[in-house]
Amino acid sequence: MDRPVLLPDKFDVAEFLRDYWQKKPLLIRNPWAAWTNPIEPDELAGLATDDDVETRLIELSRVSLTAEHGPFPAARFGKLKKQPWTLLVQAVDNHVPEVAALIDPFRFVPNWRIDDVMVSYATDGGGVGAHFDQYDVFLIQGLGRRRWQIGGMCDAATPMVPDSDLRLLAAFEPVEEWILEPGDILYVPPRIAHNGVAVGDDCMTYSVGFRAPSRGELVSGWAEDLASSANDDDRFRDTALDPEANPGEISAGAIDALHAMVVEAVQDREAFARWFGRYNSTRKYPEIDWSPEKPITAAKLRKRLAKGAGLYRNPASRFSYVRQDAGSVLLFADGEAFACAGEVVAVAEQLCASDRPALSDEPSPAVTELIAALINQGSVAFDED
């Protein structure tokens, strides 16, 4: 499989990060060395019939857009009326290697920020309505043509259409407009209003989306983790209690002591890093499980590697690492943490950098232990399997 490549003279990464990333939209006219649409419409429709694939069907009537959640029976698409419609299939990169390869050109953004690749298919006039997202997205035109309109900045106070799970804007005023051809890319930063409408049939768009945790998510997740591991004996103490003039008052001293208990717990940066790595690497779609029926042993793993077997990373898995003192790293994979030191560090880094990591055919016991654990939890598998 040929990996898609962005031509550096048509897409300057440094300039993009400096002038556009999370700042303003950018239209990039076909910057690929060669553009090939990675999945056919019939294949996408086939995925939409799978129970384990998140899908939506958006139909446009005279007065509104309606959304229907999948999976869909194969016959459903043949029964669609002539009005415009759009099929949205989430995380297609987890199922189709050619679609997963679309993420590679954007690896200048850290892996922990990557969400998935959503693919849409639309008939003439189809779209999902004017909306805004809370994340960055690269919209790659795969087949056909789509008209994109860009509006202004939105926030939580922006009026929305009531009683719609599509989160549509109540009012949309476009300030820029382009028609994208196959291979063109539109970058849209978070909270920028946008609206895409298919121009002609067989319109396919690939949305490479990026995650950005909210402060609320971080606070609630970190606090829940702290609370679950807290010692029940670690409680407020007031051994130097003085008589209060009014027993109904919570004194300033008590508030200071209570606040200090919380602040002391949340200021543990190393504990936060361990929690965030596990939290951020948890699979979005855990049902895509590659764990073997029978756990692999270290001896069997060494035997297969000695025969030249290669490893392939589960496309639904999420890998990242945090560098620690003394040259060690914490590797995170699918919500689990692995302490790596010495020669294992280079293996951990490669696992995060490549979906087909290269290993020695005679790995050390420490490397063997790590790889066996990752195979047994379904994060990696042998290529031929």
C-alpha positions in Angstrom: 0.0 0.0 0.0 1.4 3.4 -1.1 1.4 5.9 1.7 -0.2 9.3 0.8 2.4 12.1 0.7 1.9 15.8 1.0 4.2 17.8 -1.3 6.3 20.1 0.8 6.2 22.9 -1.8 2.4 22.8 -1.6 2.1 22.4 2.1 4.6 24.0 4.4 4.2 22.4 7.9 6.1 25.1 9.8 4.1 27.9 8.1 0.8 26.1 8.7 1.5 25.6 12.4 2.6 29.2 12.8 -0.1 30.9 10.9 -3.2 28.7 10.8 -3.3 25.9 13.4 -6.1 26.7 15.8 -6.2 30.2 14.3 -7.9 30.4 11.0 -9.1 28.2 8.1 -6.9 27.2 5.2 -7.8 25.9 1.7 -5.0 23.6 0.3 -5.4 22.8 -3.3 -4.5 19.1 -4.1 -1.1 19.0 -2.3 -0.6 15.3 -2.8 2.1 13.6 -4.8 -0.7 11.4 -6.1 -4.3 11.3 -4.9 -6.3 8.1 -4.9 -9.6 7.7 -3.3 -9.0 5.1 -0.6 -12.4 3.5 -0.2 -15.3 3.0 -2.7 -18.9 4.0 -1.9 -20.1 0.4 -1.9 -17.4 -0.5 0.7 -18.5 2.4 2.9 -22.1 1.3 2.7 -21.0 -2.2 3.7 -19.3 -0.9 6.8 -22.6 0.9 7.7 -24.3 -2.4 8.0 -21.8 -3.6 10.8 -23.1 -3.6 14.4 -19.7 -2.5 15.6 -19.5 0.6 13.4 -20.9 4.0 14.4 -23.0 5.4 11.5 -25.6 8.0 10.8 -27.9 8.7 7.8 -28.9 12.4 7.3 -31.8 13.1 5.0 -32.8 16.6 3.8 -36.5 17.3 3.5 -38.1 20.6 2.4 -38.1 21.9 6.0 -35.4 20.1 8.0 -32.6 17.7 8.3 -33.3 14.4 10.0 -30.8 11.9 11.5 -31.1 8.1 11.7 -28.6 6.0 13.6 -27.2 2.8 12.2 -26.4 0.0 11.7 -28.5 -0.1 8.5 -29.7 -3.1 6.5 -28.2 -3.3 3.1 -31.6 -2.8 1.5 -32.0 0.6 3.3 -29.9 2.5 0.8 -32.0 1.2 -2.1 -35.2 2.6 -0.5 -33.9 6.2 -0.1 -36.0 8.8 -1.8 -34.8 11.3 -4.3 -34.2 14.0 -1.7 -30.5 14.7 -0.8 -29.0 12.4 1.8 -25.6 11.8 3.5 -24.1 8.7 5.1 -21.6 9.3 7.9 -19.3 6.5 9.0 -17.1 7.1 12.1 -13.6 5.7 12.6 -13.2 4.1 9.2 -9.5 4.2 9.8 -10.0 1.4 12.4 -11.3 -0.9 9.6 -9.6 0.1 6.4 -5.8 0.5 6.3 -5.9 2.7 3.2 -8.1 5.2 5.2 -5.8 4.9 8.2 -2.9 5.9 6.0 -4.6 9.4 5.6 -3.5 10.2 9.1 0.2 9.8 8.3 0.7 13.1 6.5 -0.6 14.9 9.6 1.6 13.3 12.2 3.2 16.7 12.8 0.4 16.9 15.3 1.1 14.6 18.3 -0.6 11.2 18.3 -2.4 11.8 21.5 -4.4 14.6 19.8 -5.6 12.4 16.9 -9.2 11.1 17.1 -10.2 9.3 14.0 -11.2 9.5 10.3 -14.9 10.0 9.6 -16.0 9.3 6.0 -19.1 10.8 4.5 -20.9 10.0 1.2 -23.5 12.4 -0.1 -25.8 12.7 -3.1 -26.3 16.0 -4.9 -27.3 18.7 -2.3 -26.5 16.4 0.7 -24.8 17.7 3.8 -25.1 17.8 7.6 -26.1 21.5 7.9 -24.2 24.5 9.2 -22.5 23.7 12.5 -19.3 24.0 14.5 -17.0 21.5 16.1 -14.9 21.7 19.3 -11.9 20.2 17.5 -9.5 20.8 14.6 -10.3 18.9 11.4 -8.8 18.4 7.9 -11.6 17.9 5.4 -10.1 15.9 2.4 -12.2 15.7 -0.7 -12.1 12.1 -1.9 -14.6 11.8 -4.8 -16.8 14.3 -6.5 -17.2 17.9 -5.4 -18.3 19.7 -2.3 -19.1 23.4 -1.7 -17.7 24.6 1.7 -18.9 27.8 3.3 -17.0 29.2 6.3 -18.6 31.5 8.9 -17.5 33.2 12.1 -16.4 32.0 15.5 -18.9 30.3 17.8 -19.1 29.4 21.4 -21.5 28.0 24.1 -23.7 31.0 23.7 -24.2 30.7 20.0 -28.0 30.0 19.2 -28.6 26.5 18.0 -31.6 24.8 16.4 -33.7 23.4 19.3 -34.5 19.7 19.6 -31.9 18.5 17.0 -29.2 16.0 17.8 -27.2 17.4 14.8 -26.3 20.5 16.7 -27.2 22.9 13.9 -26.7 26.6 14.0 -29.9 28.6 14.2 -28.3 31.3 11.9 -25.3 31.0 9.6 -23.6 33.8 7.7 -20.9 32.6 5.3 -17.9 34.8 4.9 -15.9 32.6 2.5 -16.8 29.9 0.0 -14.9 27.3 -2.1 -15.7 24.2 -4.1 -13.3 21.4 -3.4 -12.2 18.9 -6.0 -10.8 15.4 -5.4 -7.5 15.8 -3.4 -8.2 19.3 -2.1 -8.1 19.9 1.7 -9.9 22.4 3.9 -8.5 22.9 7.4 -11.1 24.2 9.9 -10.0 25.3 13.5 -12.2 24.6 16.5 -15.5 26.6 16.9 -15.4 28.0 13.4 -18.9 27.7 11.7 -18.9 25.8 8.5 -21.3 24.1 6.0 -20.6 21.6 3.3 -23.0 20.7 0.5 -22.4 18.1 -2.2 -22.2 19.4 -5.7 -23.3 16.4 -7.8 -23.6 12.8 -6.7 -20.9 10.4 -5.4 -19.4 13.1 -3.1 -17.0 11.6 -0.6 -15.2 13.5 2.1 -12.7 12.3 4.7 -12.6 14.2 8.0 -9.3 13.7 9.9 -10.3 14.9 13.4 -8.3 15.8 16.5 -9.2 15.6 20.1 -9.0 18.4 22.7 -10.0 17.6 26.2 -12.1 20.3 28.0 -11.2 21.6 31.4 -14.3 19.9 32.7 -13.3 16.5 31.4 -9.8 16.8 32.9 -11.0 18.0 36.3 -13.8 15.3 36.6 -11.6 12.5 35.2 -8.6 13.3 37.4 -10.7 13.9 40.5 -12.5 10.6 40.0 -9.2 8.8 39.7 -7.8 10.5 42.8 -11.0 9.7 44.8 -10.9 6.0 43.8 -7.4 5.6 45.1 -7.7 7.8 48.2 -7.0 6.3 51.6 -10.2 6.4 53.7 -8.1 7.2 56.8 -6.8 10.4 55.2 -9.3 12.8 56.7 -9.6 16.3 58.0 -8.3 16.8 61.5 -8.7 19.8 63.8 -6.7 18.8 66.9 -6.1 22.5 67.8 -9.8 23.4 67.7 -10.8 26.7 69.4 -14.3 27.5 70.6 -16.3 29.3 67.9 -18.4 32.4 68.7 -21.1 30.9 66.4 -21.2 27.2 65.8 -22.9 27.7 62.4 -19.7 29.3 61.0 -17.2 27.4 58.8 -14.1 29.3 59.8 -11.5 30.7 57.5 -8.9 28.3 59.1 -11.1 25.3 58.4 -11.6 26.4 54.7 -7.9 26.8 54.4 -7.2 23.3 55.7 -9.9 21.7 53.6 -8.7 23.5 50.5 -5.1 22.5 51.2 -6.1 18.8 51.3 -7.6 19.0 47.8 -4.8 21.2 46.4 -2.1 18.9 47.7 -3.6 15.9 46.0 -4.1 17.5 42.6 -0.6 19.0 42.5 1.0 15.6 42.1 2.3 16.1 38.5 3.6 12.6 38.1 0.4 11.0 39.2 -1.5 13.3 36.8 0.8 12.2 33.9 0.1 8.5 34.7 -3.6 9.1 34.9 -3.8 11.2 31.7 -1.7 8.7 29.7 -4.1 5.9 30.7 -7.2 8.1 30.2 -6.1 9.5 26.8 -5.0 6.1 25.4 -8.3 4.3 26.3 -9.8 3.0 23.1 -12.8 4.9 21.7 -14.1 1.6 20.2 -13.1 -1.2 22.6 -15.1 -3.8 20.6 -12.4 -3.9 18.0 -10.5 -6.4 20.1 -7.4 -8.3 18.8 -6.6 -10.1 22.0 -5.9 -13.8 21.3 -8.1 -16.6 22.6 -5.1 -18.1 24.3 -2.5 -15.7 25.8 0.9 -15.9 24.1 3.9 -17.0 26.1 7.3 -15.5 26.0 8.7 -18.7 24.5 6.2 -18.8 21.7 6.7 -15.1 21.0 10.5 -15.5 20.7 9.9 -18.5 18.4 7.7 -16.5 16.0 10.0 -13.5 16.0 12.9 -15.8 15.2 11.0 -17.0 12.1 10.7 -13.4 10.9 7.1 -12.7 12.0 6.3 -8.9 11.9 4.0 -7.0 14.2 1.1 -4.8 13.3 -0.5 -2.3 15.7 -4.3 -2.5 16.2 -5.6 0.6 14.3 -8.2 1.1 17.1 -5.5 1.1 19.7 -4.0 4.3 21.1 -0.3 4.5 21.9 1.7 7.4 23.6 4.4 7.8 26.1 5.7 10.3 28.7 9.4 10.7 29.2 10.6 10.4 32.8 13.9 10.9 34.7 17.0 8.7 34.1 16.1 8.0 30.5 13.0 6.0 31.2 9.5 6.4 29.7 6.0 5.4 30.7 4.3 3.7 27.7 0.5 3.9 27.5 -1.5 1.6 25.3 -5.3 1.1 25.5 -5.6 2.5 29.0 -2.7 0.5 30.5 0.7 1.9 31.6 4.1 0.2 31.1 7.3 1.4 32.8 10.1 1.1 30.2 13.8 1.5 30.9 17.1 0.7 29.1 16.7 -0.9 25.7 12.9 -1.1 26.1 12.7 2.6 25.7 13.6 2.5 22.0 11.0 -0.2 21.5 8.3 1.8 23.3 9.1 4.9 21.2 8.9 2.9 17.9 5.6 1.3 18.9 4.2 4.9 19.2 5.8 6.1 16.0 4.9 3.2 13.6 2.0 0.9 13.0 4.4 -1.8 11.9 7.3 -1.6 14.5 10.5 -3.5 13.6 11.9 -5.7 16.3 15.0 -7.8 16.7 14.4 -11.5 16.0 16.2 -12.1 19.4 14.6 -9.6 21.8 15.7 -9.3 25.4 13.5 -10.8 28.2 12.3 -7.2 29.1 11.3 -6.5 25.5 9.6 -9.9 25.2 7.6 -9.3 28.3 6.3 -5.9 27.0 5.4 -7.2 23.5 3.7 -10.3 25.0 1.6 -8.1 27.3 0.6 -5.8 24.3 -0.4 -8.9 22.2 -2.4 -10.4 25.0 -4.4 -7.2 25.6 -5.1 -6.9 21.8 -3.0 -3.8 21.1 -0.7 -5.5 18.6 -0.8 -8.7 16.7 1.4 -10.6 14.3 1.1 -9.3 10.8 0.0 -12.6 9.3 -2.7 -13.0 11.9 
